[in-house]
Amino acid sequence: MSFDEIPQMLVTGLSLGLMYALIAIGLTLIFGVMRIVQYGHGEMYMLGAFFLYYWTAKWGLPYWLGVAASASVIFVLGAILQQTLFQAVHGRNILYSLAIGMGLIFIFSSGGQIIFGTTVKGIPKFATGGILVMGGFLSYERIVISIVSASLVVGLWLFLQKTRTGMAIRAVSEDPETSALQGIRTRQIHWVAFGLGSALAAIAGCLMGTLLSIVPTMGFVATIKAFMIVIMGGLGSIPGALVGGIILGMIDSVVTTVISADIAIIMSFVVIFLILVFRPSGLFGQQWT
């Protein structure tokens, strides 16, 4: 490794980390409001990428309009899944949501291979070229994706802090019973949070699919990454998901470049184990009862 590669590794790690964080924040949002774990969350990521592929490569829709369209479709899909499947298991044993989530993984993954095919696909790039920083090449595409991902995280924070719907989501997350007594329509908040969490995963799929190839089975890896980040940052903590995503992204970028991808995977789990030894509830998590 040369000194020139350091800026590129850092930007790559940051962009990966922010995209990982979007997936994990979506998962955290769903858990925080409904106290269920969406094991099929990665499939929303996969569908978002494929929708963008068809919007742009097949139908010629402008890239960012395609991202917005994909997020909108997956928001609606997430809301429908919450109303038709997950609402029925709300407050019940975690095994019920596990069964539904595993079913979604098989349905969307297998269905994706039938509908989209097994050939590796790529989303057209929205920008070419880049800049040299300390001898390292940074593509405009990755820089823009990093800025967009960071803006989405900030936008979500502002939404949760400053809007009536956002404050209602926070209230239901903290105390659903008292929120209902205060007149908040908790069932409506459930599908809004579920749809929003799914849309964040879809946007991450769009952005990641721009940089990497897309296949119908990519959702499983995204789910694993999201759970690693949530465990690292703390179950139910959005700041924890952001920090955990950046840590995991940096490990993937730096360790993969310096040593190998296999060692990067091992290092990720070592970091999680060390965090759990000293912080059993994660970096920013709390003990849920």
Sequence and secondary structure as in RCSB ss.txt:
>XXXX:A:sequence
MSFDEIPQMLVTGLSLGLMYALIAIGLTLIFGVMRIVQYGHGEMYMLGAFFLYYWTAKWGLPYWLGVAASASVIF
VLGAILQQTLFQAVHGRNILYSLAIGMGLIFIFSSGGQIIFGTTVKGIPKFATGGILVMGGFLSYERIVISIVSA
SLVVGLWLFLQKTRTGMAIRAVSEDPETSALQGIRTRQIHWVAFGLGSALAAIAGCLMGTLLSIVPTMGFVATIK
AFMIVIMGGLGSIPGALVGGIILGMIDSVVTTVISADIAIIMSFVVIFLILVFRPSGLFGQQWT
>XXXX:A:secstr
  TTHHHHHHHHHHHHHHHHHHHHHHHHHHHHHH    TTHHHHHHHHHHHHHIIIIIT   HHHHHHHHHHHHH
HHHHHHIIIIIGGGTTS HHHHHHHHHHHHHHHHHHHHHHH SS B    S   EEEETTEEEEHHHHHHHHHHH
HHHHHHHHHHHHSHHHHHHHHHHH HHHHHHTT  HHHHHHHHHHHHHHHHHHHHHHHHHHS B TTHHHHHHHH
HHHHHHHH TT HHHHHHHHHHHHHHHHHHHHHT HHHHHHHHHHHHHHHHHH TT SS     
